[in-house]
């Protein structure tokens, strides 16, 4: 990967991590559709099952068993 590609990848990934609107990220990335952008970059944010388990455990921690 070239230096410029690494910088762009980091920039777009950081936008997604900051929860910037996908259409805005698509525009800034220069992609034809937000689907293309999210297919390429969203896996970086959303492919973290360990974080999901922690989040879900925390969300249900206050619930009493029925």
N, CA, C and O atoms as a MOPAC input file, in Angstrom:
PM7 MOZYME 1SCF
protein

 N      0.84800 1    -1.16400 1     0.00000 1
 C      0.00000 1     0.00000 1     0.00000 1
 C      0.90200 1     1.23800 1     0.00000 1
 O      1.88300 1     1.30300 1     0.74100 1
 N      0.56100 1     2.20000 1    -0.82700 1
 C      1.34400 1     3.42500 1    -0.89700 1
 C      1.02100 1     4.33400 1     0.27900 1
 O     -0.02500 1     4.21000 1     0.91600 1
 N      1.94100 1     5.24600 1     0.55200 1
 C      1.78800 1     6.17200 1     1.66900 1
 C      0.47300 1     6.95700 1     1.57300 1
 O     -0.21200 1     7.14700 1     2.57800 1
 N      0.12500 1     7.41000 1     0.36900 1
 C     -1.10300 1     8.17700 1     0.16700 1
 C     -2.33000 1     7.32500 1     0.47700 1
 O     -3.29700 1     7.81600 1     1.05900 1
 N     -2.29400 1     6.05400 1     0.09000 1
 C     -3.41300 1     5.15200 1     0.34200 1
 C     -3.59300 1     4.91300 1     1.84100 1
 O     -4.72000 1     4.82900 1     2.32900 1
 N     -2.49800 1     4.80600 1     2.55800 1
 C     -2.55600 1     4.60500 1     4.00300 1
 C     -3.18000 1     5.82400 1     4.67600 1
 O     -3.99500 1     5.68400 1     5.58800 1
 N     -2.80300 1     7.00300 1     4.23200 1
 C     -3.35000 1     8.23500 1     4.80500 1
 C     -4.85300 1     8.31400 1     4.54000 1
 O     -5.62300 1     8.64100 1     5.44300 1
 N     -5.27300 1     8.02000 1     3.31300 1
 C     -6.69600 1     8.06100 1     2.97000 1
 C     -7.46400 1     7.01600 1     3.76400 1
 O     -8.53300 1     7.30900 1     4.29900 1
 N     -6.93600 1     5.81000 1     3.84700 1
 C     -7.59400 1     4.74200 1     4.59600 1
 C     -7.77300 1     5.14400 1     6.06400 1
 O     -8.83700 1     4.93500 1     6.64600 1
 N     -6.73600 1     5.71400 1     6.64600 1
 C     -6.79300 1     6.14600 1     8.04000 1
 C     -7.82300 1     7.25400 1     8.21500 1
 O     -8.59600 1     7.23400 1     9.17300 1
 N     -7.84300 1     8.21200 1     7.30700 1
 C     -8.78100 1     9.33500 1     7.36400 1
 C    -10.23000 1     8.83900 1     7.29800 1
 O    -11.05400 1     9.22000 1     8.12900 1
 N    -10.53600 1     8.00100 1     6.32400 1
 C    -11.89500 1     7.49200 1     6.15100 1
 C    -12.28400 1     6.61200 1     7.33900 1
 O    -13.41000 1     6.70000 1     7.82900 1
 N    -11.38000 1     5.78100 1     7.79800 1
 C    -11.65700 1     4.92600 1     8.95200 1
 C    -11.96000 1     5.76400 1    10.19100 1
 O    -12.87900 1     5.44500 1    10.94500 1
 N    -11.20100 1     6.82300 1    10.40400 1
 C    -11.43600 1     7.70100 1    11.55000 1
 C    -12.78000 1     8.41200 1    11.44500 1
 O    -13.44400 1     8.62300 1    12.46000 1
 N    -13.18800 1     8.78300 1    10.24400 1
 C    -14.50800 1     9.39500 1    10.06200 1
 C    -15.60800 1     8.42000 1    10.47000 1
 O    -16.56200 1     8.79600 1    11.15100 1
 N    -15.46900 1     7.18100 1    10.05300 1
 C    -16.47400 1     6.16900 1    10.39500 1
 C    -16.49200 1     5.92700 1    11.90000 1
 O    -17.56600 1     5.81900 1    12.49300 1
 N    -15.33100 1     5.84200 1    12.52000 1
 C    -15.25400 1     5.65600 1    13.98000 1
 C    -15.88000 1     6.83900 1    14.72200 1
 O    -16.39600 1     6.67800 1    15.82800 1
 N    -15.83400 1     8.01700 1    14.11700 1
 C    -16.41200 1     9.20900 1    14.73400 1
 C    -17.91600 1     9.32100 1    14.44600 1
 O    -18.54700 1    10.31700 1    14.80000 1
 N    -18.48300 1     8.29900 1    13.80500 1
 C    -19.91100 1     8.24000 1    13.47900 1
 C    -20.36200 1     9.34700 1    12.53200 1
 O    -21.49000 1     9.83300 1    12.62400 1
 N    -19.47500 1     9.74200 1    11.62300 1
 C    -19.86200 1    10.69200 1    10.58000 1
 C    -20.83700 1     9.98500 1     9.64800 1
 O    -20.68400 1     8.79700 1     9.36300 1
 N    -21.83100 1    10.71400 1     9.17800 1
 C    -22.85200 1    10.18000 1     8.29500 1
 C    -22.21700 1     9.47500 1     7.08300 1
 O    -21.32000 1    10.03100 1     6.44900 1
 N    -22.68000 1     8.24800 1     6.75800 1
 C    -22.09100 1     7.49900 1     5.63200 1
 C    -22.10200 1     8.25100 1     4.29800 1
 O    -21.17500 1     8.09700 1     3.50300 1
 N    -23.13100 1     9.06000 1     4.04100 1
 C    -23.16600 1     9.81700 1     2.77800 1
 C    -22.06600 1    10.87600 1     2.74900 1
 O    -21.48800 1    11.14500 1     1.69600 1
 N    -21.78000 1    11.46900 1     3.88800 1
 C    -20.69500 1    12.45000 1     3.97000 1
 C    -19.35600 1    11.76500 1     3.76100 1
 O    -18.49900 1    12.27000 1     3.03600 1
 N    -19.17600 1    10.61200 1     4.40100 1
 C    -17.93100 1     9.85400 1     4.23700 1
 C    -17.76700 1     9.43000 1     2.77900 1
 O    -16.67200 1     9.50600 1     2.22200 1
 N    -18.86400 1     8.98500 1     2.16600 1
 C    -18.83400 1     8.59300 1     0.74900 1
 C    -18.34700 1     9.75300 1    -0.11500 1
 O    -17.48600 1     9.57400 1    -0.97600 1
 N    -18.90000 1    10.93800 1     0.11800 1
 C    -18.51000 1    12.11900 1    -0.65100 1
 C    -17.02700 1    12.42700 1    -0.46400 1
 O    -16.31000 1    12.67500 1    -1.43300 1
 N    -16.57500 1    12.41000 1     0.78500 1
 C    -15.17500 1    12.72100 1     1.06700 1
 C    -14.22500 1    11.66300 1     0.50900 1
 O    -13.08800 1    11.97000 1     0.15000 1
 N    -14.69900 1    10.40700 1     0.43900 1
 C    -13.87000 1     9.33000 1    -0.10600 1
 C    -13.87400 1     9.32800 1    -1.63000 1
 O    -13.00400 1     8.72800 1    -2.26200 1
 N    -14.86300 1    10.00600 1    -2.21700 1
 C    -14.94700 1    10.04500 1    -3.67700 1
 C    -15.56100 1     8.79300 1    -4.28400 1
 O    -15.33700 1     8.49100 1    -5.45600 1
 N    -16.33000 1     8.06800 1    -3.49200 1
 C    -16.96000 1     6.85000 1    -3.98400 1
 C    -18.30200 1     7.16100 1    -4.63600 1
 O    -18.93000 1     8.17700 1    -4.33700 1
 N    -18.72800 1     6.28300 1    -5.52000 1
 C    -19.98400 1     6.46500 1    -6.24100 1
 C    -21.19600 1     6.29100 1    -5.32800 1
 O    -22.22300 1     6.93700 1    -5.53300 1
 N    -21.08500 1     5.42800 1    -4.32800 1
 C    -22.20600 1     5.20200 1    -3.41600 1
 C    -21.69200 1     4.97200 1    -1.99900 1
 O    -20.54300 1     4.58300 1    -1.78800 1
 N    -22.58000 1     5.22600 1    -1.03000 1
 C    -22.18200 1     4.99100 1     0.36200 1
 C    -22.03100 1     3.50000 1     0.63900 1
 O    -21.30600 1     3.11200 1     1.55400 1
 N    -22.70800 1     2.66300 1    -0.14200 1
 C    -22.56800 1     1.20900 1     0.01900 1
 C    -21.12600 1     0.78100 1    -0.23800 1
 O    -20.57400 1    -0.04100 1     0.49400 1
 N    -20.53000 1     1.33700 1    -1.26700 1
 C    -19.12800 1     1.02100 1    -1.57100 1
 C    -18.24200 1     1.41400 1    -0.38700 1
 O    -17.39200 1     0.64000 1     0.05400 1
 N    -18.45500 1     2.61900 1     0.11300 1
 C    -17.65800 1     3.11600 1     1.24000 1
 C    -17.79900 1     2.20700 1     2.45300 1
 O    -16.80900 1     1.80400 1     3.06300 1
 N    -19.04500 1     1.89100 1     2.79200 1
 C    -19.28000 1     1.08000 1     3.98400 1
 C    -18.78700 1    -0.35300 1     3.79900 1
 O    -18.30200 1    -0.96500 1     4.75100 1
 N    -18.90300 1    -0.89600 1     2.58700 1
 C    -18.38700 1    -2.24800 1     2.33000 1
 C    -16.87200 1    -2.31000 1     2.54800 1
 O    -16.34700 1    -3.31100 1     3.03700 1
 N    -16.18600 1    -1.24200 1     2.18400 1
 C    -14.72700 1    -1.22600 1     2.30400 1
 C    -14.28300 1    -0.93100 1     3.73700 1
 O    -13.38400 1    -1.59300 1     4.25700 1
 N    -14.91000 1     0.05900 1     4.37600 1
 C    -14.38300 1     0.58200 1     5.63500 1
 C    -15.14200 1     0.17700 1     6.88700 1
 O    -14.54700 1     0.14800 1     7.96400 1
 N    -16.42300 1    -0.13400 1     6.79500 1
 C    -17.22000 1    -0.37900 1     8.00400 1
 C    -16.75800 1    -1.60800 1     8.77300 1
 O    -16.91500 1    -1.66300 1     9.99300 1
 N    -16.19800 1    -2.58400 1     8.09200 1
 C    -15.74300 1    -3.79200 1     8.79300 1
 C    -14.72700 1    -3.45600 1     9.86700 1
 O    -14.59800 1    -4.17500 1    10.85900 1
 N    -14.00700 1    -2.36400 1     9.66700 1
 C    -13.01700 1    -1.94200 1    10.65000 1
 C    -13.70000 1    -1.56700 1    11.95500 1
 O    -13.17800 1    -1.85100 1    13.03300 1
 N    -14.86900 1    -0.92900 1    11.86800 1
 C    -15.58600 1    -0.50400 1    13.06800 1
 C    -16.48800 1    -1.59500 1    13.61200 1
 O    -16.58900 1    -1.77200 1    14.82600 1
 N    -17.13900 1    -2.32200 1    12.73000 1
 C    -18.20400 1    -3.20400 1    13.17000 1
 C    -17.79200 1    -4.65900 1    13.34600 1
 O    -18.60600 1    -5.45800 1    13.80700 1
 N    -16.59300 1    -5.02900 1    13.00600 1
 C    -16.15900 1    -6.41300 1    13.15500 1
 C    -15.36600 1    -6.56900 1    14.44900 1
 O    -14.18900 1    -6.93000 1    14.43200 1
 N    -16.03100 1    -6.29100 1    15.57300 1
 C    -15.38600 1    -6.37600 1    16.87600 1
 C    -16.32300 1    -7.07600 1    17.85800 1
 O    -16.94500 1    -6.42300 1    18.69500 1
 N    -16.42600 1    -8.38700 1    17.75800 1
 C    -17.36500 1    -9.11000 1    18.60900 1
 C    -17.08600 1    -8.97000 1    20.10400 1
 O    -18.01600 1    -9.00100 1    20.91000 1
 N    -15.81900 1    -8.81600 1    20.48200 1
 C    -15.49300 1    -8.67200 1    21.89600 1
 C    -16.09400 1    -7.38700 1    22.47200 1
 O    -16.56700 1    -7.37900 1    23.60800 1
 N    -16.07600 1    -6.30800 1    21.69500 1
 C    -16.66900 1    -5.06000 1    22.15300 1
 C    -18.19100 1    -5.17600 1    22.22000 1
 O    -18.82300 1    -4.61200 1    23.11300 1
 N    -18.77100 1    -5.90500 1    21.27800 1
 C    -20.21400 1    -6.10800 1    21.27300 1
 C    -20.65200 1    -6.85000 1    22.53300 1
 O    -21.64500 1    -6.48000 1    23.16100 1
 N    -19.92400 1    -7.87900 1    22.89600 1
 C    -20.26400 1    -8.65300 1    24.09200 1
 C    -20.20000 1    -7.76300 1    25.33100 1
 O    -21.09400 1    -7.82500 1    26.17600 1
 N    -19.16500 1    -6.94000 1    25.45500 1
 C    -19.04800 1    -6.03100 1    26.59700 1
 C    -20.19400 1    -5.03100 1    26.62200 1
 O    -20.76200 1    -4.76200 1    27.68000 1
 N    -20.53700 1    -4.48100 1    25.46400 1
 C    -21.63000 1    -3.50500 1    25.38900 1
 C    -22.95600 1    -4.12600 1    25.77500 1
 O    -23.72500 1    -3.55100 1    26.54600 1
 N    -23.21700 1    -5.29900 1    25.23600 1
 C    -24.48800 1    -5.97200 1    25.51700 1
 C    -24.57100 1    -6.40300 1    26.98500 1
 O    -25.63400 1    -6.30800 1    27.59700 1
 N    -23.47400 1    -6.86800 1    27.54100 1
 C    -23.45100 1    -7.25300 1    28.94900 1
 C    -23.75400 1    -6.05900 1    29.83400 1
 O    -24.50000 1    -6.16900 1    30.80800 1
 N    -23.17800 1    -4.93000 1    29.49400 1
 C    -23.42700 1    -3.71400 1    30.24500 1
 C    -24.86800 1    -3.23700 1    30.10700 1
 O    -25.45500 1    -2.73400 1    31.06600 1
 N    -25.43200 1    -3.39300 1    28.92200 1
 C    -26.80500 1    -2.95800 1    28.67700 1
 C    -27.80400 1    -3.77800 1    29.48800 1
 O    -28.81600 1    -3.24600 1    29.94400 1
 N    -27.53300 1    -5.04800 1    29.67000 1
 C    -28.45700 1    -5.92900 1    30.37900 1
 C    -28.10800 1    -6.10300 1    31.85800 1
 O    -28.82600 1    -6.79800 1    32.57700 1
 N    -27.04300 1    -5.50000 1    32.31400 1
 C    -26.59400 1    -5.69600 1    33.69000 1
 C    -27.62300 1    -5.22900 1    34.72100 1
 O    -27.72800 1    -5.80800 1    35.80200 1
 N    -28.37000 1    -4.19800 1    34.38900 1
 C    -29.34800 1    -3.67200 1    35.33400 1
 C    -30.68000 1    -4.38100 1    35.33400 1
 O    -31.53300 1    -4.09500 1    36.17500 1
 N    -30.87600 1    -5.29000 1    34.41900 1
 C    -32.15000 1    -6.01800 1    34.32300 1
 C    -32.20700 1    -7.12100 1    35.36200 1
 O    -31.22200 1    -7.81900 1    35.60300 1
 N    -33.35200 1    -7.26600 1    35.96200 1
 C    -33.55400 1    -8.36300 1    36.91300 1
 C    -34.07500 1    -9.59600 1    36.18100 1
 O    -34.83500 1    -9.48400 1    35.21900 1
 N    -33.67100 1   -10.73100 1    36.63000 1
 C    -34.17500 1   -11.99200 1    36.03600 1
 C    -35.64500 1   -12.12700 1    36.35600 1
 O    -36.08900 1   -11.82000 1    37.46300 1
 N    -36.38900 1   -12.58700 1    35.37800 1
 C    -37.84200 1   -12.75200 1    35.55400 1
 C    -38.14000 1   -14.13200 1    36.08300 1
 O    -39.30300 1   -14.47200 1    36.30000 1

